[in-house]
Amino acid sequence: MLVHEFLERSAARLPEKEALIAGARRVTYAELDASANRLAYALRGLGVRYGDRVAVLLDNSVETVVSIFGIMKADAVFLVVNPTTKTDKIRYILDNCRATALVTHAAKWRSVERAAAAVPSLKAVVLVGKNPRGADAGAAAPLGGDGSAGARFGGAVAAWDEALAAQSAEPPPRRAIDIDLAALIYTSGSTGNPKGVMMAHRNVVSASTSITAYLENRESDVVLDVLPLSFDYGLYQVIMAAQYGGTVILEKSFLYPYAVINLIKNERVTGFPIVPTISAILLQMEELGKETFEHLRYISNTAAALPVSHITGLQKVFPGVRIYSMYGLTECKRVTYLPPEELGRRPTSVGRGMPNEQVYLVDENDRMIDEPGVIGQLVVRGGNVMLGYWELPEETAKMLRPGRLPGEMVLYTGDLFKMDEEGFLYFMARGDDIIKSRGEKVSPKEVENALYSIDGVVEAVVTGVSDPVLGEAIKAYVVLKKGAALTDKDILARCAASLEDFMVPKYVEFRDELPKTSTGKITRKGL
């Protein structure tokens, strides 16, 4: 089974059913499938071949979803890049995976062009939206940063509408099989550069099938997705809905919570995936206590554990709604879930392994832990486990190791848990220093690199500190050069200029010196 067959089967079974709602736009399954077919042909015409990587740099939109499925229908591999990503990081990602094509918005071309020009593998760009001034909309010709011909990027630049209009809506012939890559999902790496998690079609199909099984999804479900599609939690809402024939409402963010609440009521939303940041905002909206949400069936949470106070508050605001506490990581999408009926007995648990998956704990000597209450590293085995990190064999070997059965490879999460007498898991700590803030994984190294780029900073280290809204807030500890007159506002402003917003520290603390190990390395211990 290939991932895009989810869409094709739903389009054949429910052609007139709404698949997507995005603002004023409503798209049926037949329309979504036809557009994806057209894009697949267009990409092949622009030089995309079997197994090539195609990047999508767009906000949550109909075009983003069409791109995801169209790329797979072209026998290629999709990667969704957050549209707030800075130019240098865009260049790194495109160059790292040797992307052949890029789909982005015309309004972003000025800022993206410099990155595109520096990627030798990139042959073509497809621009969504109004064409840049001076562009020939019907031609696949290069455009300059000012809208003129003769760009720094020397490949073809095609307009979305014209590119799709010229193509057939019939399904394109395919060569891909289920062990082929479907997606690269870039996540923060220990070196500061993001690393590409390789997910084959069968990995995505396995994860989607397991999650939709325990959520008991059905074609009558209407899911509100306010999470970016560059975030696997947001991405899978679209993939899973295509599998069970549901409707997804795409929002660009949770920036206007009252508008989102009106959507839940007016569109009869049945499923609402959130992260702790969203629950914190919801619980500050006193007016919600006066509302009724008769159609809302479930709320799910992952990325960071929901505080017990959030769970209690959500149960009061949304009485009768099933709340799923979950744990996962990009390398296997989802690991555990807590059945809602268990919330009262063990509200701090993240549950047990999901269907068609097994989990267990090991100690520092790789011995399996059977006793309740003993802390160990969580290991995952199942079809949802990634193939590895893109061209990072050493990093892959740290995470994927031989399992208990001959020939199998299992995922060592690096995260520490304990288990109770009934096998329910409790998250204790992360085995690495990755910070989860606002549902995003943040590499301390990447933030530290930005801090070190500021003139006047001599030493810097960042940590995650508990925060009721963000899950974890980023705190920077900084040592200044003698005579430097930087303030915390200066530091934060310069970080904001070079980092995505979720990576910008919330706190800055100046120190005369930072703690170091015996070998002279800065350590976070003692901060």
N, C-alpha and C positions, 0 to 999 in steps of 0.2 A: 504493500500500500504506500502510495506517495502522498505527501501532505496536501497537494493541490487537488487530489481526488476528493477530499472532503468537500471542497467548493463545487466540483463538478457533479457530485452525487446529489448535493442539496439543490443545485440549480436544475437538475433533471427532475427531482421529486417535488420541489417547491419553487417553480420558476417565478411566480408573481409575488412571493413572500418578500417582505423587506429584509434585506440583509444588513444594511447600514443606514444609520441616520447621522448626518453630520451638519449641524446648523439647519439651514432650510432644505438641504439636499436629502432625498430619500432614494435609495438604490435597491432594486430587487436583486435576487440571486441570479436571475437570467442576465440582467444588465451587468452585474459585477463579473460574472464568468466571461461574458462576451468581451468586456473591456480588457480583462486579463489576457484573453486569447490574442486580441489585437496588439497588446503591448509585447507579448512574446514574439510575434512575427516582426514587429518593429525593431526589437532588440537584436534579433538574428540578422535583420537587414543592416544594422549598424555594426555588425562584426562580433556580436556576442556568440560564443561557442559553448559546447558541452563542458560543464564544470567551471566555466568562468565565473568570477565574482562580480556582482553588480551592487553598488552602494545606493542607498536611498537616504537622502538628507532632506526630510520634510517634516512639518508638524503633523499631528494626527489629522488625517484627512482621507477622503475617498481615494485620492490618487496614491496615498501611501499603501493602502490595502490592495488596490489594483496592482501596484508595483510588486508587492510581496508575492502575490500569486502569479503574476505575469512572468516574473523572473524565474520562478520554479518551473512554469510551463515552458520556458525557453531552455530547460535542462541546465539552468545556471544556479548559482548560489547567491542568496540575498543577504545583505547586512544593512540594518537600519541604524543610522547615525543620528544622535540627538542634534536637532537644528541649532542648539545653542553652543555647540562645540566650536572651539577656536580654530583658526586657520591652520596653525602648525599641527594640531592634533588631527585635523581632517586629513592633512597631507600624509601624516604618519600612517593612519589607518588605511588610506587608499593605496599607499605605496607598499605597506606591509603585506596586504593580501593580494597585491598586484591586480587591482580592480580593472576591469575592461571598460565598464560604463558606470555612469553616475546619473541618478534621477534627483533633481533638486528644483527649487522654485526660482523663477526668473528674478525675483526680488533679491535673492541671495547670491546671484551670479558674480556680482562685483567682488564680494568677499571670498567666494569659493574659487574664483578663477586662478588666483595665485597658487592655491593648493593643487588644483587640477593641472596646471602647467608644469608642476614639479614631479608629476607621476608619469614615468615613461610608458607604463602599460595601458594608460587610459586612452581609449580610442574615441569615445563618444560621451556626450552629455545630453540628457533630455530635460528640457526646461518646462515646468508647469507654470501656468498663469500667463499674465500679459508678457509678451515678448519685449526684450530690451529695445530701446529706441534705435531705430536704424536697422533692425534685423530683418532678414528675409524669412518670413514665417514658414514658407514652404520648402526652404532649402536646408540641407544638412551641411551648413558651412560654419566656419569658426567665427566667433563674435569677440570683439574687444571688450575690455572692461568698461569702456564708455559707450558700448552698444554698436561700435563700428566693426567692420571686418578687420582681419589681421590680428587676431588675439595672441596673447602669450600662450594660451592653450591651443595646440595645433590640430586637435581632433575635430570631429563633427559635432555640431550643436544643433539639435532638432527641437522643434516646438511640440509639446505633448499632443495638443489637439490634432495638428496636422499629421503627426507621426501615426497616431492611432486610426485616424479617419481613412487612411490609405490601405488599411490592412483588413484581412478576413476575420470574421467573428467565430469561425469554426475552430475547434480544438486543433492545435498544431501537432504534428507527429512528434513522438517522444522517444528518447533513448534511455533516460535515467531509470535506475532501479533503486530499491529502498536502502541499499548500503551507501548510496551516493550522498554527498553533502547537500543539505537543504539550506542551512543557515550558518553564518558566522556571527556570533554575538560577542561584541568586544566588551571586556570587563577590565577593571583596574588590575595592573600587575605589580609585583613586588619591586620591579626596577623603576617604576614610575611611568613606563609606557604601557598602554592597554594591550591585552592579549586576547586573541580570537578563540572563543570556545567553539569547537567544531561539532555541529549537531547534524547527524544524518537524518534522512527522512524517517527511518524506523525509530530513531531516538525521539523525534518530535511526535510521531504518531503514538508511540508508547506512552509518553508523558501526558499527551492530550486525552488519550483514552482513559487512563487511570484517574486523572483529575475530574473529568466529566462524570465518571462513574460515582465517585464519592460525593460530588456536589449534586448528583441526581439531576443533571441538566436535561432539558427537554426542549422541543422546538417552540414551545410557547414562551420560553424565557426571553426576556429583554434585559440585556446587561449594559450598565452604564460604565464606560471606560474613560476615566479621567487621567489615566496613567500613560506616559509617553510610550509609543510603540517601539522605541529604542530600548526600553526596559522590558525584559522578558515577561514579567508579570502582566504588563499591558499588552504586549504582542500576543500572548497566548489567549487572551480574551477573544481576539478575532479568529485565531486558528480553531479554538474549541467551538465557537459559535458556528463556524462553517461545518464542523463535524456533526453537530446535533441539529442544525437548521434553525438556530435562534437568530435574534436581532441584536446588533451592537450599536449603541449610541456613542459616538466618538466626540469627546470634548478635548480641547487642547490642554486643559489643566483644571485645577480646583481653585483657580484664582477668584472666581465669583461664586462662593458657596450657596448663596440664596438662589441663584439661577439654576444651579445644579439640583438643589432640593425641589425646585419647581419642575424640573425635568423628570425627577423620580416620580412625582405625582401625576403630571400630565401625560407622560408616556407609559405609565403603568409599569415601571421598572420592577423586575423581579430579582435581579442580582446586582450587587454593588461591591466590587473589589476595592479594598482600601489599604492604606498603610497607616501606621500610628499617627503621622502628621495630620492626616485627614480626620481621624477619629478625634484628635485633640481640638481641631477647629469645630467639628460638629458639636462637641460637648460644650462649647462656649456659646452656642447659638440657643439662647433660652427659649426662643419662639418655637423651637422644634417640639417642645413638650406639648404644644397645643395642636400639633398636626397629627394626622393619621396616615399611615402608609399601608393600606390594606393589601396592595399587590406585591409589596416587597417580601420575598421569600427567604433570601439569605444575604449575609454580608460576610466576605472573606477577608482575611488579613495575612500578609506575609511581609518579608523584607526585614522586619524587626518585631520582636514579641510585643503584643499588646499588654500594657500595664493592666493589672487587675482592676484598677479604678476606671479605666477606659471600658473594659468589658462590662462592668456593672452599669456604667453610664449609658452605654449603647443599649443594654437590655431594657433600661427604663425608657429611653427615647423611642426604641423600636421593639415594643413588646410583641412577642410571638415570632420575631424574625430569628432564623437560625444563624448563629455566629460561628464561623470556622476559624480557629487559630491554626496557622500552618507554619511550616519551616521549609526552606528550600535554598538552593544556590544555583547559580547560572549553569554550573557544570553538569547538572542533571535535572534542572528546572524545579522539580518539587520532590520533597522527601517524605514529609509527614503531615498529618492533619489530625486535629482533635475533633471527634464527633461532638456536635453541639450539645448533645444530652449529657456529656461528661464535664461541661464547663463548671457546673456547680460543685462537683466533687474535686476537680483538679484544675483550677483556673490558670495556674502557671505552667501547665504542661502544653507541649506542642504536638502531643498525640503519639501515634504509632505510624509505621510505614504505610504508604498508600497501596492500593491494589496493584498486583503484579510487580511487587518490589519487596526486597528484604533488607533489613538494617540490623546492625549489631555494633557493640562497643568493643574496643581493644585497648589494652594498656600500653605503656611505653615500650614494652617488649613484644608487642604485637600478639599478645595472648588475649583470647576472647574473654570478656567479662560477663559473668552470669549473675553475680550477686547484686541485689538492688542497692541503690545508694552510692555505688562506687563510680567515680568519675573516669571516663575514658573518651577516646576519639571515636566519632561516629563514622561507620563505614557503610556504603550503599552498594547494593548489587541489583541490577535490573536493566531492562532495555532502554530506559531513559537516560542512562549514563553516557556522557559525551564520548566522542572518539579521541579527544585530546585537545591540546592547544595548538593553534596554527603555527607550524614550523618552530615549535619550542619543545624539543624532545626532553630536555632536562626538567623543565617545568612540568611536562606531562607525566614523567616518571615519578615525580613526587606525589602526584594525585592518583594516578592509575597504577595499581600494583596487583601482582598475582593474588587471586582469591583462594578460598578453601578447596575449590574443585579444580580438577586439571583443566588447564587452558583458559580459564576465565580471568578477566581483569575487573577489579572492583575499585570504587571511588573512595579514597581516604579524604574526608571533608576537611580535616584540620580543625574542626570545631569540637568542643568538649561538652559532653552531656552526662547525665546520670539517668538511671532507669528505676521505676518503682516496681513493686512486687507483681504488678499486672502487665509490665512491659511498656508502660507509658513513659515517654522521654521528656526530660527537662533540660533546656539549654543552660549551660553554665558559663561558657566563655569561648571566644574565638581563639583558635590556635595561632593565628597570625595577627598582624596589626591593622588589617583592613577595617576601615570605619564605615558603618552603615548609617547614612544621614539622609533623611527625607526619602527613604526607600532606595537610595542609590549607594553603590559600593564606591568608596573613596580611597584611593591609595595615598597614604601619608607621604610617600616619596614624591608624588606628583605635586602635592601642595608645598612640600618643603623645597622642591625645585623652584617653584614660583617665589617663595620667600627669599631664597638665596639669590635670586635675580635682582632683588631690590638693593640698590646702592645704599650702603650703610649697615646692612645685615651681615654679621660675621658668623653666627651660628643660629640654627633653627631646628625645631622638632615639633611635630603636631601629634595630638592624641585625640581620642574620642571621649567625651564626657557625657554622662547620662543627661537626657533632656526630655521633658514630658511631651513636647511637640515634635521634635525632630527624630526622636529615638536616641540618636547620639548627635551631639553638637561637636564641631571641630574646634579645638583649642590649640592655638599656636604659642609656643614658648620661644622667645627671640632674644638673642644677645646682639647688641649693637656695637659697631665700631666706636672707638673713642671719638668724641666730638660730634657724632651723628645726632641729629635733632628730630628723629622720626617719632611720630605719635602713633597710637593704635589706629586712629582714623586713617593715617597715611598708609599704614600696612594693609588695612582692609581695602582701601580704594585701589591700591596697586594689585592686590590679589584679584579683585573683581575685574580688572582690566585684562587679566591673562587666564583666568580660570572660569569654568562653568559655575553658575550661581550656587549649585549645591556643594561645590568644593571650597567655597570661600569660608574661612574661619568665622565663627561667631565671637570668639574671645581671643584676645592677644594679651599675653603676660610677658613683661620684660624681665629678664634675669641677668645677673652679672656673669653667671656661668651656668652650664648645663651639666648634669651628672654624666659620667663617662665610665666605661668598663676599664679593666686593667690594660686592655690593648689600645685604649684611647678612643674607642667608639662611643658616640653619644648613645645613651640608653634612656628609655622611657621610664624605667623603674625609678621610683623616688619622686617623680614629678607630682 
